[in-house]
Amino acid sequence: MPYAARRHVGELINGCWATQVIHAAVKLGLPDQLAAGPLSIAAGADLTMMGMGGQERTADEYCGPLAAAGWRLVAITPCAAGFRVIEAAPV
């Protein structure tokens, strides 16, 4: 495929991605959130997670991936910023 054609296809793909990102941001209410002031890091992480279709893992859901990596869950501690600190130790 000639360079010009590859470049044109790449531009079409990038344009599609940009449109999808804008759509997701509007669907998640990001413009309204930003109009109220800057987002906290926790709020930004929540919006990112929701935009990816995910939910925060439960303690039980951390155990499988940790065990597969040779670790065990020790504690999950909520922080003031809205995050949780996941503490793990080698098995």
RABELPE-V623879 format. One record per pair of residues at least 12 apart in sequence whose C-alpha atoms are under 6 Angstrom apart, sorted by sequence separation. I is the first residue (numbers start at 1). J is the second residue. D is the distance in Angstrom with one decimal. If there is no record, write none. Layout:
I/J/D
I/J/D
This chain:
75/87/5.1
74/87/5.3
74/88/5.0
73/88/4.5
72/88/5.4
72/89/5.5
71/89/5.4
71/90/4.3
72/91/5.9
70/90/6.0
71/91/5.0
70/91/5.7
42/82/5.4
